[in-house]
Amino acid sequence: MSRINRVMQLLGLARRAGAVAPGTEAVRQAIRGGEARLVLLAGDASEAQLKKIERTLRARPIPRARLGDRTTLGAAVGLAPLSAVAVTNAPLAEQVVAELGDMLLDDSVAAGGR
């Protein structure tokens, strides 16, 4: 199984566990509330949506990655297309981060050692 498929399975598990914040505003709320443990951004998300999330992430040690497109990201959590999803459960987020490996964005804290 590819690591992308594994990440998608973990996102589905996180959704069933109630451990995702789907959509730009929910992600921003999870970041501000200290609940976000990982932020995933769709590769085809609009620049405006990405800027909102990046501003909210500024100076916060939350790993992030670009993953698939809006349709794929939404489908992974059983919803319509989404620009972003936050994983709020620490153990699940750690599993996703481990699967993503070098796909983490360079400015995310988890990738800081490279």
PEUR-V287400 format. One record per backbone hydrogen bond with DSSP energy under -0.5 kcal/mol. NH is the residue of the N-H (numbers start at 1). CO is the residue of the C=O. If there is no record, write none. Layout:
{{NH,CO} {NH,CO}}
This chain:
{{6,2} {7,3} {8,4} {9,5} {10,6} {11,7} {12,8} {13,9} {14,10} {15,11} {16,12} {17,13} {18,15} {19,14} {21,86} {22,20} {23,84} {27,23} {28,24} {29,25} {30,26} {31,27} {32,28} {33,29} {34,31} {35,30} {36,30} {37,87} {38,87} {39,63} {40,85} {41,65} {42,83} {43,68} {45,42} {50,46} {51,47} {52,48} {53,49} {54,50} {55,51} {56,52} {57,53} {58,54} {60,57} {62,60} {63,37} {63,61} {65,39} {66,103} {67,41} {73,69} {74,70} {75,71} {76,72} {77,73} {77,74} {78,75} {79,74} {82,70} {85,40} {86,21} {87,38} {88,19} {88,86} {89,19} {90,88} {93,89} {94,90} {95,91} {96,92} {97,93} {98,94} {99,95} {100,96} {101,97} {103,100} {104,101} {105,64} {108,105} {111,108} {112,109} {114,111}}
